[in-house]
């Protein structure tokens, strides 16, 4: 299964970035092999608006089934939900630790956004 994890760096031992739409990188990780693809999200880091929606579209295009992040706003959450992608929010630590928590079944899927919208 492919999961997306927001990251401050380029590898599995990087710290997670708590922001979804404005995280510098999103790692798409295969939970079975730990092979991963780095998605450069720099185009959205300084976006005036729509960063979460654009990042959600990228995650969907990469075939991820789950997003793990710290905070996810309402527009991004709705976009992910519409694409059938489950969200695990309030996550921290390294990307590797997040993936392991997912594999161990120690995550709770969000039922709503946990961050206010940016207007």
VENGIWO-V78833 format. One record per residue. N is the residue number from 1. PHI is phi in whole degrees, -180 to 180 (none if undefined). PSI is psi in whole degrees, 0 to 359 (* if undefined). D_LAST is the distance of its C-alpha to the last C-alpha in whole Angstrom. Layout:
n: {N;N}
phi: {PHI;PHI}
psi: {PSI;PSI}
d_last: {D_LAST;D_LAST}
This chain:
n: {1;2;3;4;5;6;7;8;9;10;11;12;13;14;15;16;17;18;19;20;21;22;23;24;25;26;27;28;29;30;31;32;33;34;35;36;37;38;39;40;41;42;43;44;45;46;47;48;49;50;51;52;53;54;55;56;57;58;59;60;61;62;63;64;65;66;67;68;69;70;71;72;73;74;75;76;77;78;79;80;81;82;83;84;85;86;87;88;89;90;91;92;93;94;95;96;97;98;99;100;101;102;103;104;105;106;107;108;109;110;111;112;113;114;115;116;117;118;119}
phi: {none;-98;-125;-103;-132;-71;-142;-89;-136;-105;-144;-65;-92;-75;-69;-67;-96;-69;-87;-89;-63;-112;-67;-66;-139;-128;-94;-99;-113;-82;-68;-83;-105;64;-69;-146;-120;-92;-104;-76;-105;-61;-62;-98;-57;-110;-63;-66;-156;83;-60;-66;-65;-64;-64;-63;-64;-63;-61;-63;-61;-86;83;-74;-99;-140;-115;-116;-155;-86;-131;-136;-77;-65;-69;-64;-60;-64;-66;-64;-60;-64;-86;80;-98;-83;-117;-115;-106;60;-103;-146;102;-90;-60;-59;-64;-64;-63;-65;-61;-64;-62;-83;73;-100;-126;-122;-77;-74;-108;-161;-63;-121;-142;-69;-71;-94;-104}
psi: {143;131;150;135;126;139;150;347;192;6;177;337;7;151;142;147;130;341;142;292;333;14;140;330;152;120;129;111;132;116;340;317;345;13;147;157;135;124;119;116;18;334;333;347;317;19;142;316;165;7;317;319;316;317;321;320;318;317;317;315;333;357;19;145;340;144;132;125;179;305;140;122;170;320;317;317;315;322;316;315;317;331;359;20;126;149;133;110;180;35;144;180;203;165;316;316;321;316;318;319;321;312;327;359;24;35;157;128;137;149;354;168;152;19;142;155;149;120;*}
d_last: {34;31;28;25;25;22;24;25;28;30;32;33;33;30;28;25;21;19;16;16;14;15;18;21;23;23;27;28;31;34;35;39;40;37;37;33;31;29;26;24;20;20;19;15;16;14;12;9;8;10;12;12;13;16;17;18;20;22;23;24;26;27;29;27;28;26;23;24;21;20;16;15;11;11;11;13;16;16;17;19;21;21;23;25;24;24;22;24;21;22;24;26;29;30;29;33;33;30;32;35;33;32;36;37;35;33;30;28;26;22;22;18;15;16;12;9;6;4;0}
